[in-house]
Amino acid sequence: MIDQTEALTSIDINTGGFVGGRNFHDTIFKTNLEAAQAIARQLRLRNLGGIIVVDFIDMSEISHQESVLAEFAKALTLDRTRTSMSSFSQLGLVELTRKRTREALASQLCEPCPTCDSRGQILTARSICYEILREVLREAKQFNPREFRVLASQTVVDLFLEEESQHLAMLGDFIGKPITLEVANHCSQEQYDIVLM
């Protein structure tokens, strides 16, 4: 698993549930050796730079750790970009830095997701409901409209009409203004608008 963030790139190795053979330690060792070669190749292919943290599968034998590090260092010598590598940390991580030469492949081939804004996750419909309730309360303290109309996605409106209907009614009573709901088909789950009528 290769996960790029703004601060660093983390690489996690696992067997994918495969243990194979009779010797569990041997399987882990061979998997880590293969991973060392694959990681060095992926660094070049994806043009990953900056701080890179590699989480190899834990190995109890020091000789296995040294062999994996030697294999990794050997594979990194094929890279023309300047790279420096540490040995295993107390947590079993290998840290390395690789000079940035140009934009990473992912940033050349991809663009930010319009739904999650490149976070990889979106807020739940319930979280958006509570956010809307807080926003209506804030606006009720500043403005004095006849009514608040909430434009939101179908999932958010459905939740307001079912499980969150009591909270919506309580807020309407508290601010002394009606709060109406309208489905906005152009809105994603996280998008909404509050119109003062």
Secondary structure as the mmCIF struct_conf table of DSSP 4:
data_model
#
loop_
_struct_conf.conf_type_id
_struct_conf.id
_struct_conf.beg_label_comp_id
_struct_conf.beg_label_asym_id
_struct_conf.beg_label_seq_id
_struct_conf.end_label_comp_id
_struct_conf.end_label_asym_id
_struct_conf.end_label_seq_id
STRN STRN1 ILE A 2 GLN A 4
BEND BEND1 GLU A 6 ALA A 7
STRN STRN2 THR A 9 ASP A 12
TURN_TY1_P TURN_TY1_P1 GLY A 16 GLY A 17
BEND BEND2 GLY A 21 ARG A 22
HELX_RH_AL_P HELX_RH_AL_P1 PHE A 24 ARG A 46
TURN_TY1_P TURN_TY1_P2 ASN A 47 ASN A 47
STRN STRN3 GLY A 50 ASP A 55
HELX_LH_PP_P HELX_LH_PP_P1 PHE A 56 ASP A 58
HELX_RH_AL_P HELX_RH_AL_P2 ILE A 62 LEU A 76
TURN_TY1_P TURN_TY1_P3 THR A 77 LEU A 78
BEND BEND3 THR A 81 THR A 81
STRN STRN4 THR A 83 PHE A 88
TURN_TY1_P TURN_TY1_P4 GLN A 90 LEU A 91
BEND BEND4 GLY A 92 GLY A 92
STRN STRN5 LEU A 93 ARG A 98
BEND BEND5 ARG A 102 ARG A 102
HELX_RH_AL_P HELX_RH_AL_P3 LEU A 105 LEU A 109
TURN_TY1_P TURN_TY1_P5 PRO A 114 SER A 118
BEND BEND6 ARG A 119 GLY A 120
HELX_RH_AL_P HELX_RH_AL_P4 ALA A 125 GLN A 142
BEND BEND7 ARG A 146 ARG A 146
STRN STRN6 PHE A 148 ALA A 152
HELX_RH_AL_P HELX_RH_AL_P5 GLN A 154 LEU A 161
TURN_TY1_P TURN_TY1_P6 GLU A 162 GLU A 164
HELX_RH_AL_P HELX_RH_AL_P6 SER A 165 ILE A 175
TURN_TY1_P TURN_TY1_P7 GLY A 176 GLY A 176
BEND BEND8 LYS A 177 LYS A 177
STRN STRN7 ILE A 179 VAL A 183
TURN_TY1_P TURN_TY1_P8 ASN A 185 HIS A 186
TURN_TY1_P TURN_TY1_P9 GLN A 189 GLU A 190
STRN STRN8 TYR A 192 LEU A 196
#
